[in-house]
Amino acid sequence: MTAVSIMLDIAFHAGRATTVSAADIAERLGLARRGMEPLLQSLSRAGLLDSVRGPRGGYRLGRPPRDVRLAEIVAVGLDDDEPPAHGPGGKLQSAVVDPLWGELEAALRARLQELTLDDLLRRATAAGLRRPAAEPITFAI
């Protein structure tokens, strides 16, 4: 889901200390910036992101990564999506397939409630990814 990818990108590249621009996020994720902006605004309204204006503006996490549950992010992302089209009907659908999807959705919601952005950052570290330094190191002689 796009909202989780955006939040992870911001957590990985900025956290709560610095900001990242929407253009940088879009470039790293291969998304159109204009298409991503409404979702960034929704995540900001939900308190998951802080939007900072100005020359060094951009986005940063609204709360520590350990306090941001994936279920919250997905809920904002789903609110931003259009409602699903009407699917197939019939007795097999209503007796077997619909209840199956209900069970799977409940299991997914429970798992998303357990996971935080901090868990995803730990997975990134375990995969060998290194977070960028907050400030570039410069030397003057």
Secondary structure, 3 states (H helix, E strand, C coil): CHHHHHHHHHHHHCCCCCCECHHHHHHHHCCCHHHHHHHHHHHHHCCCEEEECCCCCEEEECCCHHHCEHHHHHHHHHHHCCCCCCCCCCHHHHHHHHHHHHHHHHHHHHHHHHCEHHHHHHHHHHCCCCCCCCCCCCCCC
